[in-house]
């Protein structure tokens, strides 16, 4: 049998190509999932594309604003107590 060209070699090459294709799809799917559902985008006011697409953006921004106001008020009270 030659080094490359027998039936068994063709099957192995085909299987290897199939494996690489499946692996490539998994890698791309993982990247797209991360990009759309986990990665915050500065141009989207630090929301994910999925948050914006599914209409959750405004709710998230309002919640962040409430947390920010509470945090600032808490820090002012701590500073006032420490200064007194």
C-alpha positions, 0 to 999 in steps of 0.5 A, spaced: 500 500 500 502 506 498 503 511 503 497 515 501 492 513 497 489 507 499 482 506 501 483 506 508 487 513 508 481 516 504 476 514 510 481 517 515 482 523 511 474 524 510 473 523 517 479 528 519 475 533 515 469 531 518 472 532 525 475 539 523 468 541 520 464 539 526 470 542 531 470 549 527 462 549 527 463 548 535 468 554 535 464 559 531 458 557 535 461 558 542 464 565 539 457 567 537 454 565 543 459 569 547 459 575 543 451 576 543 450 573 550 456 575 554 460 580 551 458 587 553 458 592 548 460 599 549 456 602 543 450 599 546 451 602 553 455 596 555 449 591 554 449 585 550 446 585 543 441 579 546 439 584 551 438 590 546 434 585 541 430 582 546 428 588 549 431 588 556 436 594 555 432 599 558 430 595 564 437 593 565 439 600 565 434 603 570 436 597 574 444 600 574 442 607 575 438 605 581 444 601 584 448 607 582 444 612 586 444 607 592 451 606 592 453 614 591 448 615 597 451 610 601 458 612 600 456 619 602 453 617 609 459 613 610 463 619 609 459 624 613 460 619 619 467 618 618 468 626 618 463 627 624 
